[in-house]
Amino acid sequence: MLVDTGANVTLLRTDIAQKSNQQFIYGAPDIFLKTATGEKANIHGKMDASIECGSRRFQHKVYVANITDPCILGLDFLREFNFMVDLEKNEIRTGGEEISLFSANIEFPKLCSAFAKENTVIPARSECMIQMSLLQPLHHHKRCHRWPTFKGMQLQEGG
């Protein structure tokens, strides 16, 4: 389950909705949602769902769509049930319960500084990989991801 404060509505993946045997409140032919990267995802309908979060269950209307995550908790859910998002502690809270946003066994890297080798403009609602250099070594990491090299690659302006 993903908590997404940038999502206006709560979404449930299509295959999970189909397994629940719940009926759609209404179908949604030809209705799409726009993702953070500007792509379109088909909305199949809306349904009542029982969402377990922490030790509690919440009844909430969700949109059913072709998404990657099993469920995306959007602002509608967070507001309706008075959730507080605490990014410093990596948790959400409601009704006195603190719910960790990450599994306890996941190790997160410390922050490090990096700089881009050249000025790069990344348009809104898009993704881009740029070559970066670290200002200090990453000795505290158990592993380091290798990124593709950009030798011979040219960025072109326009479509």
N, C-alpha and C positions, 0 to 999 in steps of 0.2 A: 504494500500500500504506500502511496506517495502523498505527502502533504504538500500542496502547491498553492501558495498564497497568491500566485499570479493567475490561477484559474478561477474564473467567476463561478463556475458550477462544478458539482461533483459528478464524476464519470465512472462507469463500470464497464469493463471489457465485455464484448459481445458474447464470447464463449462462456464466461462465468454467469452472465445473465441467463443464458439459455439453460444451463445446468440447474439453476435455481427453481425452474418451473413456475416462476411468477409471471403473471400476465402483464403486458405493457398497459399503462394507463392510457396511452395513445401511441399510435405509430407516428413516425415522423418522415414521410416520404420527401425526398429531395431537400432535406435540411442538413446543413453541414456546420461543423465548428471550425474555427481557424486556430491552428496551433501556434505556439510561441515562435516557430520558425516560418509561419505564414502558410504552411501546408493545410489542406482541407482534410477533415476526417468525417466520414458519414455518421450521422446520428440515426440510430434505428428506432428510438423511442424513449419513453420515460417510464420508470417503474418504482414501486416502493421497495426499499431494501433495508435489511437489518444489518447494520455495520457495527462490528465489534472493535472497540478502541479502548485499550487498557482493560479494566475489569468491567466495563459497562457496554451495553448494547444500545444503539441509537436507531430509531426508525427515521428514514430520510428518503425523499424522492431523488432519484439519480437518473442521469441520462446514460443511455446505453450506446456505446460507440466503439469503433475499431481503433483501440489504443494499445500501446505496448504494455503498460503497467496493468496489474489486475484491477486496481481501483485508484482513482485520483481524488483525494479529498480537497475540494475547492473552498473558496471563501464563503459560499452559501452554507456549507456544513459547519465551518469553524464559527461563523457568526451566530447561526441558529442555536448552537449548543454552548455558546460563550467560551470557546477555546481561546487561550492566550498562547501565542507562539513566543518562546524564549530561545533565540538563536545563540545567546551566550552559553546557556546550559544545554543546548541541543535537545530541547524538550517542548512538548505542548502540555497545557494544564487545563483541566476543567473539573469543577466540583471538588476541588482539593486534591485531585489525583494528578501526579506528574507522570507523563508518558514519554519515554525516551524516543527521539526521532531516529536513532540508529541502534543497531544491535550492539550489545556490550562487547562482542568479540571482534568488532571491526576497529582496526587501528587507523587513525587519521594522521596524515603527515603534518608536521609543523609548518608554519608559514615560512615562505622564503621569498626573496626579492628576485625579480627577473626583469629584463628589459628587451624590447623588440629591436632587432637589428636594423629595421627601417620603419619609417612612419607608415602605418596601415590604417585605413579607414574601413571599419566594418559596418555595413549598412544595417539599419534597424531590421528586426525580424529575420536575421540570417545567422549563419554559423561560418566560422573561418578558422583554419589552422595557420598559425604564423610561427616562423622560426624565432626562438627566444634563446637568450643566454642567461644563465644563473649568475648572480652576483656573489654567491658563496656556494661551496660544494654541499651535496646532500648526504652527508655522512650519517645522519640519523635515520635514513630510510633503509629498510630491509631489502627492498627491490626498487628498481627505477624503470619506468617505462621508456622504451626506445621509440622515438618519433621518426617519421620518414624524413630523409634529407631533402633539401629543396634545391640541390645543384641542378642547373639547367632548366629549372622551372621558371616560367615568366608569368607574372600576373598581367592580365589584359583588362583594359577598361571596356566598359560597355557590356552588352548582353551576351 
